[in-house]
Amino acid sequence: MKSLRHLFYISLFVMTLLAPSTGKAQISLDSYYNIDWQFNIPIDNSFSNKASGWGMNFEGGYYVHRNIAIGAFISFHTNNEYISRRTIQLSQTLAMNTDQQHQMFALPFGVLMRYRFIERDFQPYAGIKLGTCYSEFNDYYYIFMKSQNRWGFFMSPEVGFNYYPWANSIGFHMAIYYNYATNKHDIMTYSQNGLNNFGFRLGVAF
């Protein structure tokens, strides 16, 4: 997971360096690119339900119609939750007393469609993302760890806007999203049937 995160940060750095060389508010009127910081709030998650800002989103699209774009995306997020010391009943004859650190990592990627309502400096839009999601649940207790990874189908509707306030410069992106993945996890005494999340993104637009 660390290598993936390093790759994302390196990509962000390279794209930021290259962006000024385009000399345009957008790379092209026929396309767009967004790089975002992401804040994620799990919904009804028994393993890790704490909100977190440990995530990023990368996406780009081409306008096949004046207002309709298709493209691709990849994002990642980590949610952590500390569980105070308690007795965990593992079976009828086995129990364990310990505290725990839960870590939930998700990496969705796939295709997207976006509809922008106006083609101006301020471009509000609605969109949908579809694809697959890799998820990993890690349970750290004492000096041990149990880990489980799964794959599932992913979908995510969102609304937001790209805003280009200056000529010959990059702009800003903001979005509110909901996402759902079919990933199922059973780890220790926790069972999670599907992943539901709500959140927002803030970033730059090219």
N, C-alpha and C positions, 0 to 999 in steps of 0.2 A: 504494500500500500504506500510506503514511503517513496518508492521509486516513481509511482504514478503521480503522486503529489509534486515531486520534484519536476517531472516532465511538464505538468500543468503550469507551474510557476515559471519555468524556463520559456514555455510558449508565450505566456503573458508578457514577459520581459522583451522577447524578440519582436512580438507584434507591436508593442508600444514604441520600440525604437523605429520600426519600419513605417508606422502610421504617418508621421510628419512628412515623409518623402512623397506621399500621394498628392499633397497640395490641394486637397478638396475636403469639403465637409463630410462627404461620403466618398468611398472609393469609387462608386459608380451610382448613378441614379437608378440603375437596374438591379442593384444588389445592396446588401447590408451585412454588417458584422457587429456582434456584441460580445464584450468580455465583462463579466459581472462578479461581484462579491455577492454571496447568497446567505440569507438568514432563514433557517428552517425550523418549523414547529411540528413535531410529531403529533398525530391525532390518535387517541385510543391505543397507545403502544405500551404494553405491560413491561417490556424489556428496558426501554429508554424513552422517557416522555419529556425530557428537558429540551427547551429551545436552544439553538446553537447558531453561531455565525461562522462555523468552520466549514465553508464550502465555496465553490466557484462554479460558474457556468460559461460555456463557450458555444456560440452558435453563429450561423451565417445562412443567408438565403438569396435566391435569385427571383426577381419579379417576372413571372411568366405572363402576367397581366399588369396593367398599371397599378393595381392595388393588391394583387394576390402574389405572394411569394412562397416558394417551396425551398427547403434546405435541409440542413443537418445540425445536430447538437450533440454535446457531451457535457456532463456536469458531474460533480461529486460532492458529497457531504458526510460529515461525521457528527453524531450526537452522542454525548456522554452523560451518564448518571451515576452518582455515588449512592450505594445502598449501605446503610449503617449496619453494624454488627447485629446479627440475629441468628436464630437456629433455623436451618433449612432441612426439611424432611425430604430426603432423597428417595427413600423407600420405606416399607413397613418396618424394616430392621436397621436402617442406616440414616443417621442425621449428622449435620455438620454445623458448627457455630463459627461464623466468620462474617467480615464485611466484604463488599464486592464493589468493583468498578465495572460498569457496563459500557460498552462501546458499540455503536451501530454505525456501520459505514455503508453508503449506497453510491453506486456508479451507474446511472442510466445514460443511454445514448441511443440515437436513432434518427428519424426524419421528422420534419415539422412543416406546418403550413401556417402562414400569417396573412391576415387581411388588414391593411392599413386604411383608415377611413378618409384621410386626406394626404395629399402629396405636397407638403410644405415643410418649413423648418421644424414645426411641431407636428409629429406624426403619431397620433394615437392608433392602437391596433388591438385586435383580438387574435389569439392563435391557439393551436393544438399541437402537442408533441406526442409521437407514438414511437415505441421501440422496445428495447429489452433493458433489464436492470440487473446488475450484479450487486448482491448485498452480502455483508459479512457481520455476524454478531460475535463479539468477543466478551467473555466473562472472566475478569481477573479476580482471583481470591487468594489471599495469603501470597505464596510464591508460585501459584499455579495459574493456568489459564485454560479455559475451554473455548473452542472456536468452531463456528459453523458458517459455511457460505452457501448461497443459493442463487439461482437465476429465475427470472420471471418476466412476464409481459408488463410494459410500462405505458401509462398515458398521463398527460398533464395539460389541462386547459389553462390559459393565462390571459391577462389583459395588461397593457402597459403603453409606453410611448418611447420613441426616439426623439430627441430634441437637439437641434443644431443651432446654437445661439450666435455663432460667429462664422464669418466667411472664411474659407480656406483653413478650417480647423476641425478637429474631432468634436463629437457631441456627447450627449448623455443618454443613458438608458435607465428606465425604471419599469419594473413589472411586479405584479402580484400573481401568484400561482397556487394551484392545488395539484397534487400528483398522487397517483395510486399505482402500486406494483403488486403483482400476484404472489410475490415471494412468501414462502412459508418457513418459519423457523421453530424448532423445538430444541431448547438448550437448557440444561439444568432443570429447574422446575417451571420454566417460562415457555409459553407457547404463543406464537404470533402468526395469525392467518391473514396475510396481506399487509402492505405498508401504506399508510395514509399520512400525508404531510401537507401543510399549508405554509406559505412563506412569501418573501419578497426578495427582489434583486435590485442592486444598484451598480451601475457600471458605465463603461464608455461605449460609444457608438461610432462606427466608421461608415 
